[in-house]
Amino acid sequence: MSLRRACLCWLSSVGTSVAAVAGGVPGAEWRQYSDVESAGWSRKSLEEAFQRAGEAGSAAVFVAEGGVAVCAWGDVERPLNAHSIRKPILGSMIGIAVSEGDLSLGDTLADLGINDIHALTEQERSATVLDLLRGRSGVYHEAAYETAGKRRERPARGSHIPGSHFWSNNWDFNALLTIYEQESGNTFFDEFERVIASPIGMEDFRAAHGEYHFERERSLHPAYPLRISARDLARFGTLYLRDGRWDGRTIVPAEWTAESTRAHTVFDDGGGYTGTFQAGAGFGFMWWVYPAGCQPPGRPTLDAHDIVAAQGAGGHVMLLIRELDLVIVHRTATDDGHRVGWNDVWSIAEDVVRARSLLKTGAAERRGLIVRRFER
């Protein structure tokens, strides 16, 4: 379903309770502001963002502030292919494995016994887990789930020593799955459901929504596409805004959430991977990092904030704006052959953040708002 055929969902008409909004997390069900304008949001501006999303062909948009749903448009419950958003999700599991001593960021491919169908060179096998997380392995072997464009752009093998050069490289991110499962002894999808999805109350995700995508003629290491709903991704984003804690319990170590969402690579030209940005955009541990000042002209409200993003092909984006305690999730029905351009996705986000900025209500005032149970 596209937004053209979806209702604009603001709030439920039943089931009220008082919630401490600032710094909170959703409970078993998402709750919504009883009145978005009293909470500091412009209803008119949000409706304009909804219209833009409908015109672009968006499948779902979910906006959460302080652990409370602001608005939800489209098929927010439908598990859709996350594409490359799967990568920071795997990264969270690697962070847990590191904290538990199952894995070290300094381990090399040689230490771990990692190879491929075309044997890796000694130089390539010196790449570390840290290099792979940062897209800096220097291993330019063929990989599963690559686009034709990425295959054409792949640097020549041996052209860069490990750690010296960034390239958004599916080989790195696929090999990390092999390493995680080998060293932790866990199956990624099952373990993600057990240690993250269930504890933070994801409503739609099941381990069966993940699959291993092999292209054995290219590589030993599979990709790991998974399907996840917009409202469940908003929980994952909220977890990162809470430094990996949920209801007083550490799910992902705070040190990991901080380290993985800072820029380990900064692009002088804005990156060039997911749309046009000004110099200063960067890449962390499979997260994209957009500091204030790197948005192109036309996005002045977004440009005022530091943004961390998980991004997937076709218009799948989860934006985290810590200063506003805000998560914006945009989904596209790529399973049905639809795509939304990056400029449209970021323009929708600009509209949403501008709606928040038009009417400023202090966090202390918002804490006392009545919020209602989320219903579609």
C-alpha positions in Angstrom: 0.0 0.0 0.0 1.3 3.5 -0.8 0.5 6.6 1.2 -1.9 7.6 -1.6 -4.3 4.9 -0.3 -3.4 5.1 3.4 -5.0 7.2 6.1 -3.2 9.9 8.0 -3.0 8.4 11.5 -2.6 10.8 14.3 -3.9 9.3 17.5 -6.2 6.7 19.0 -9.6 7.6 20.4 -9.3 5.1 23.3 -7.1 4.2 26.2 -5.4 7.2 27.8 -2.5 7.4 30.3 0.0 9.9 31.5 3.5 9.3 30.2 6.9 10.9 31.0 7.7 11.8 27.4 11.2 13.2 27.5 13.8 10.4 27.6 11.2 7.6 27.5 10.8 4.4 25.5 7.6 2.9 24.1 5.9 0.2 26.2 4.3 -2.9 24.8 2.5 -0.6 22.4 3.4 2.7 21.0 1.6 5.7 22.5 0.9 9.0 20.7 0.5 12.6 21.8 -3.1 13.4 22.6 -2.6 16.6 20.6 0.4 17.1 18.3 0.1 20.9 18.4 0.1 21.0 22.2 3.3 18.9 22.0 5.0 21.5 19.8 4.2 20.2 16.3 2.5 22.0 13.5 -0.4 19.8 12.2 -0.5 21.8 9.0 3.2 21.2 8.3 3.0 17.5 9.1 0.1 17.3 6.6 2.3 18.9 4.0 4.9 16.3 4.7 2.3 13.6 4.4 1.3 15.0 1.0 4.9 15.0 -0.2 5.3 11.4 0.9 2.2 10.4 -0.9 3.3 12.1 -4.1 6.7 10.4 -3.9 5.2 6.9 -3.5 6.3 6.3 0.1 5.0 3.1 1.7 5.3 4.2 5.3 6.6 7.0 7.5 6.9 6.7 11.3 8.0 9.7 13.5 8.7 9.3 17.2 9.9 11.9 19.7 10.9 11.0 23.2 9.7 7.4 22.8 6.2 8.6 21.7 4.7 8.4 18.2 4.1 11.7 16.6 2.4 10.4 13.5 2.3 7.2 11.5 1.5 7.1 7.8 1.0 4.1 5.5 1.9 0.4 6.2 3.9 1.0 9.4 3.2 -2.6 10.6 4.3 -4.3 7.3 7.8 -6.0 7.5 9.6 -4.7 4.4 13.0 -5.5 3.1 15.4 -3.3 5.1 18.2 -3.6 2.4 21.3 -2.0 3.9 19.6 -1.0 7.2 20.4 -4.6 8.0 24.1 -3.6 8.4 23.9 -1.4 11.5 21.5 -4.0 12.9 24.2 -6.6 12.5 26.6 -4.0 14.0 24.6 -3.9 17.2 25.0 -7.7 17.6 28.7 -7.4 16.9 28.9 -4.8 19.7 27.3 -7.2 22.1 29.7 -10.0 21.0 32.7 -7.7 21.6 31.4 -6.7 25.0 31.0 -10.4 26.0 34.5 -11.3 24.9 33.5 -13.4 22.0 35.2 -11.2 19.4 37.9 -8.5 19.3 38.0 -5.6 17.0 41.8 -6.3 16.5 41.2 -9.8 15.2 42.5 -10.2 11.7 40.9 -12.3 8.9 44.0 -14.5 9.2 43.4 -14.9 13.0 39.8 -15.8 12.3 40.5 -18.2 9.4 38.4 -16.1 7.0 39.0 -16.8 3.3 36.9 -16.9 0.1 36.5 -18.8 -3.2 39.4 -16.8 -4.7 42.0 -17.0 -2.0 42.7 -13.9 -0.1 46.2 -12.5 -0.2 48.4 -12.1 2.8 47.8 -8.3 2.7 44.0 -8.8 2.5 44.1 -11.3 5.4 45.7 -8.7 7.6 42.5 -6.7 7.6 40.9 -6.5 11.1 37.3 -6.7 12.3 37.5 -2.9 12.9 38.6 -2.4 9.2 35.5 -4.3 8.0 33.1 -2.4 10.3 34.5 0.9 8.9 34.4 -0.2 5.2 38.2 -0.1 5.1 39.2 -3.7 4.7 41.0 -3.3 1.3 39.5 -6.6 0.3 37.9 -6.1 -3.1 36.8 -9.7 -3.7 33.4 -10.2 -5.4 30.4 -10.2 -3.0 26.8 -11.3 -2.8 24.0 -8.8 -3.1 26.0 -6.2 -4.9 24.4 -4.0 -7.6 25.9 -4.0 -11.1 27.1 -0.5 -10.5 29.0 -1.4 -7.4 30.6 -4.3 -9.3 31.8 -1.9 -11.9 33.1 0.6 -9.4 34.9 -2.0 -7.2 38.6 -1.1 -6.8 41.2 -3.5 -8.1 42.3 -6.2 -5.6 45.5 -5.1 -3.8 45.0 -1.4 -4.7 44.7 -0.3 -1.1 46.2 -1.7 2.1 43.7 -2.5 4.9 42.7 0.5 6.9 43.8 3.1 4.3 40.8 3.6 2.1 37.0 3.7 2.5 34.7 1.9 0.0 31.1 0.9 0.9 31.8 -2.7 0.4 29.4 -5.6 0.7 32.3 -8.0 1.0 33.2 -6.4 4.3 29.6 -6.4 5.6 28.9 -9.9 4.5 32.1 -11.3 6.0 31.1 -9.7 9.3 28.1 -11.9 9.4 30.3 -15.0 8.9 32.6 -13.8 11.6 29.8 -13.0 14.1 28.1 -16.4 13.7 31.5 -18.2 13.8 32.8 -16.5 16.9 29.6 -16.1 18.9 28.2 -19.5 18.1 24.8 -17.8 17.5 22.5 -17.6 14.5 22.2 -13.9 13.7 18.4 -13.7 13.1 17.5 -15.9 16.1 19.8 -14.0 18.4 18.7 -10.6 17.2 15.1 -11.6 18.0 16.2 -12.9 21.4 18.5 -10.2 22.7 17.2 -7.0 21.0 13.9 -7.4 19.2 12.0 -9.1 22.1 13.5 -7.0 25.0 12.7 -3.7 23.3 9.2 -4.9 22.3 9.3 -5.1 18.6 5.8 -6.0 17.5 6.2 -7.4 14.0 9.8 -8.8 13.7 10.3 -12.6 13.8 13.6 -14.4 13.1 11.8 -16.0 10.1 11.8 -12.6 8.5 15.6 -12.9 7.8 17.2 -15.0 5.2 20.7 -15.9 4.0 21.3 -14.8 0.4 24.1 -16.8 -1.2 25.8 -16.2 -4.5 28.3 -19.1 -4.3 29.8 -18.4 -7.7 30.9 -15.0 -6.3 31.7 -15.5 -2.6 31.5 -17.9 0.4 29.9 -15.2 2.5 26.1 -14.6 2.2 24.2 -11.4 2.5 21.5 -11.3 5.2 18.4 -9.4 4.0 15.7 -9.1 6.7 12.3 -7.7 6.7 11.2 -5.3 9.5 8.4 -2.8 10.0 8.7 1.0 10.2 7.4 1.0 13.8 9.9 -1.7 14.8 12.7 0.3 13.2 11.6 3.3 15.3 12.1 1.2 18.4 15.6 0.3 17.3 16.4 3.9 16.6 15.0 4.9 20.0 17.3 2.3 21.6 20.3 4.1 20.1 19.1 7.4 21.2 19.0 5.9 24.7 22.6 4.8 24.4 21.6 1.2 24.2 19.5 1.1 27.3 15.9 0.1 27.6 13.8 0.4 30.8 17.0 0.5 32.9 18.6 -2.5 31.2 21.6 -2.4 28.9 20.8 -4.0 25.6 23.7 -2.7 23.5 26.8 -1.2 25.3 26.7 2.6 25.5 30.3 2.7 24.4 29.4 0.8 21.2 26.4 3.0 20.3 28.7 6.0 20.7 31.6 4.6 18.7 29.6 3.1 15.9 27.6 6.3 15.3 30.6 8.7 15.1 32.4 9.4 11.8 35.4 7.2 11.3 35.7 8.4 7.7 34.8 12.0 6.7 34.2 12.7 3.0 35.7 15.9 1.5 33.0 15.7 -1.3 30.0 14.8 0.9 30.3 11.1 0.2 28.5 10.6 -3.1 27.0 7.3 -2.1 23.4 8.2 -1.1 22.7 11.6 -2.6 24.5 14.9 -2.7 25.8 16.3 0.6 28.3 19.0 1.4 31.7 18.2 2.6 31.7 16.7 6.2 29.4 13.8 5.7 30.9 10.6 7.1 30.7 6.9 7.9 30.9 5.1 11.3 30.4 1.4 11.9 27.9 0.8 9.1 26.0 4.0 10.0 26.1 7.2 7.9 26.9 10.4 9.8 25.7 13.9 8.7 26.9 16.7 11.0 25.2 20.0 10.9 26.3 22.0 8.0 26.6 19.2 5.4 23.1 19.3 4.0 22.8 20.8 0.5 20.8 24.1 0.0 17.1 23.6 0.4 17.2 21.7 3.7 18.0 24.5 6.2 16.1 22.9 9.1 17.8 19.6 8.8 21.1 21.3 8.2 20.9 22.8 11.7 21.2 19.4 13.3 23.7 16.5 13.6 22.1 13.4 12.0 22.9 9.7 12.1 21.3 7.5 9.5 20.8 3.9 8.6 20.1 3.7 4.9 19.0 1.1 2.4 18.5 1.0 -1.4 15.3 2.3 -2.8 14.5 4.9 -0.2 14.7 3.0 3.2 16.0 5.4 5.8 16.1 5.7 9.6 17.3 9.1 10.8 18.3 9.8 14.4 18.5 13.4 15.7 19.7 13.3 19.2 19.3 17.0 19.9 15.5 16.7 19.2 15.2 13.1 20.7 13.7 12.3 17.3 13.5 9.2 15.1 12.2 9.5 11.5 11.7 6.2 9.6 10.9 6.2 5.8 10.0 3.0 4.0 9.5 2.0 0.4 7.7 -1.0 -1.0 10.8 -2.2 -2.9 9.4 -5.8 -2.6 6.7 -4.6 -5.0 9.2 -2.9 -7.3 8.8 0.7 -6.0 11.6 3.1 -5.3 11.7 6.6 -3.8 14.6 8.9 -4.7 17.0 10.1 -2.0 16.1 13.7 -2.6 12.4 13.0 -1.9 13.2 11.1 1.2 15.4 13.8 2.7 12.8 16.5 1.6 10.2 14.6 3.6 12.5 14.6 6.6 13.1 18.3 6.2 9.3 18.9 6.2 8.9 16.8 9.4 11.7 18.5 11.3 10.5 21.9 10.2 7.0 21.0 11.6 8.7 20.4 15.0 10.7 23.6 14.8 7.7 25.8 14.0 6.2 25.4 17.4 8.6 24.9 20.3 7.3 23.5 23.5 9.8 22.8 26.3 10.5 19.2 27.3 9.3 19.9 30.8 5.9 20.9 29.5 5.7 17.9 27.2 6.3 15.5 30.1 2.9 16.2 31.4 1.0 15.6 28.2 -1.7 13.0 28.1 -0.8 10.4 25.4 -3.0 7.8 23.9 -2.5 4.2 22.9 -1.4 3.9 19.3 -4.1 2.3 17.0 -4.5 2.1 13.3 
